[in-house]
Amino acid sequence: MLLGVGIGIGLRSVPILKHTSHLIRVVIFTLLFLLGREVGQNPRIVANLDTLGLQALLITLAGVVGSAFFSWLIYRLFFSKYER
């Protein structure tokens, strides 16, 4: 990872590489389009969208509630005593 950062810093002044963010954006949009096309063509996924959506909603809610709870718990355990 540090090698990649070093190479990135070294190549920062190369003019042709200044447009890399645009290329990355185009590649990401293309991959998302292809993923959507593949999902839309799969009859098993399309037939189970209601179940998959409900599962995604429950996982999201559990993640948000769990993150909020543990953030509150860590705040109470480590930081609230300094405010008194």
Salt bridges, closest charged atoms under 4 A:
GLU38 OE2 - ARG37 NH2 2.95
